[in-house]
Amino acid sequence: MGLTTVLNVAKRIKETLRLYVNEQEARILTHIREFAAIGLVLSLALVVPCATGQTFTLSPLTGFNHPVMEALLYNPPAAEVTLTYPYKHEPKSVKLLPTLVLDGKGLPEGNGTLTVRIEDRDKLLFEGGIKVSVESGGMLVQKLTFPDKYPDATRVSYVLTYANGAVIRGSVPLRWSRFRGEVRYKDGGWRSTFIFLHPELWLPGFYVPVMKDGHFDALVPSRIYSMVNVSGTGYGYDSLERWAWDYDLTRDREDVFTIGRTELYSIQAFDIKGGPPTIFVIFRPTALSRVLRFGVLPNPNGNGAISNAAKERMEAAMKKSPTAIGPELRAKDVEVWLDGRQQKIVQFNKVPEYDGGNVWQVQYLLQFYPDRSPRPFVWHEIKLEVRSKETLHGKEIIDFGQGSVGFYRQ
């Protein structure tokens, strides 16, 4: 074989490989577009990678492979609310300030200064700087409050300058979802009520006021919220709280929350990896009637805290039984819905929860086989309602509780 022939063969091989690579790239891009269209890339927050300046979204399964910053700007619908109490207590005024929450991931370790600019396109609305520290790739969540609202803001630009001179800069588009609905009390009464949205567990969040007629309506930063806490001034006195976990506010949403005498804490939902569509839900209920047996009443600050003596009595009982403050439930006492459709509970188990110091609480694990298999890569919602028959001061009472959790199937 001559040299010319060899070169021609090599050229054809190279061209074939180039066409193959182009074809594979085209197929990959087609699949990405198809998956994005059905919601595979589900946005937690619209962010901008600092290194490239390109916009992208994060699914809850995506690892942070380069620096990203999340910026959540909340303009509350009211400047101040007044809370009244169902027991002897002075009314309390709460001021609501516009708030910016900043969270950085995938950042280099070290200390530095974060300069933040709130902008309306090219118009500067606010500029300020704060000291920050980055550990394990994450920046401690920062919360800034302002005297004025910024309803026209479209983005947040930032510059993170490290002590060693390194600089990371970027810009985050802002977006909001309309969050509205109604809060009801199971007994038909009313207490001053409010809603806390927490982007991450117990980290800084947003206060959504609830009007006296039970309705609420606010534009809130779009994302999946780790938890939504619906509570009122009757907490620990004649009601507890209504919790929503992994709550999807990447879209406009209208909801109805019902508060009763039982709260459903730490609800989690999961399925069988690579198996049938069976869904497991585990939750920790607390019944107010059982708590009040220990003489617990709200303290003078009106925050539902308990006296030391009552706490000691309660903890002593919780060392003896996981249901000292948690209700005894069976499957017939629990109802479950998936995306608004009631489901049949096929298995129901009590699980003692160890809290350290020989203290126990109770969790319940239920299973249901959904009537429609949940679509993957889409946020669904599971809602629970429980009822338990309790005795308080010699009287029989039904304690009701409602809660919900988002469910994301891989």
Secondary structure, 3 states (H helix, E strand, C coil): CCHHHHHHHHHHHHHHHHHHHHHHHHHHHHHHHHHHHCCCCCCCCEECCCCCCCCEECCCCCCCCCCEEEEEEECCCCCEEEECCCCCCCCEEEECCCEEEEEEECCCCEEEEEEEEEEECCEEEEEEEEEEEEECCEECCEEEECCCCCCCCCEEEEEEEECCCCEEEEEEECCEEEEEEEEEECCCCCCCEEEEEECCCCCCCEEEECCCCCEEEEEEECEEEEEEEEEECCECCCECCEEEEEEEECCCEEEEEEECCEEEEEEEEEECCCCCCCEEEEEEEEEHHHHHCCCCCCCCCCCCCCCHHHHHHHHHHHCCCCCCCCCCCCHHHEEEEECCEEECEEEEEEEEEECCCCCEEEEEEEEECCCCCCCCCCEEEEEEEEEEEEEECCEEEEEEEEEEEEEECC
